[in-house]
């Protein structure tokens, strides 16, 4: 299977890894980072193939990063943003990279970025057009006027906004009209709420690709975190001991 590494122009830090490959059919047994229950919800074969291809490619990216994919699993936040975590019970706390997964025009895309950062990747065929009556669904105010005057930048703007939504871990819970991006600019620095992101757009093999990243992390708690907190609380209350209460006269 042909896996390609992408190199966003002008970006040399932080550490990140971008891969893509053609979508193909996989069985669930071939994809370590797939969840059988989630895959079972896909009624359409195309969606199943895209999902499994993305998860298979994520496994390749994780291994290339220097991690063992067999010790990891993919979870989702309340906004369905995917993230890596160690399999419960392994008691590992090695910092893990943040991830983003996308699919477009028969391709699967995966992006990893070092711990402490968030990343979002999106792509569409560069030749794909958008109807002008859809412009006000993703823009407003001066940005909408600018796009109406330069409609050829519509697909570039759309994938850029989707990459920002992914980087922030919000998806469509963040209205694209609330993301303002300079039209026709390949590299930009953005402020969305309290978050600052960098954005780069480029065309690769007839695909419009967009990458957004910023130095912040999702607040994610694991079952191990809850158990450790409960243990710490018990120790502070004096209810923790080895075979007896750790107070004088109880042994």
Secondary structure by P-SEA (a helix, b strand, c coil): cbbbbbbccccccccbbbbbbcbbbbcccccccccaaaaaacccaaaaaaaaaaaaaaaaaaaaaccccccbbbbbccccbbbbbcccccccccbbbbbcccccccbbbbbbbcccccbbbbbccccbbbbcccccccccaaaaaaaaacccaaaaaaaaaaaaaaaaccccccccccccccccccccccccccccbbbbbbbccccbbbbbbcccccccccaaaaaaaaaaaaaaacccccccccccccc
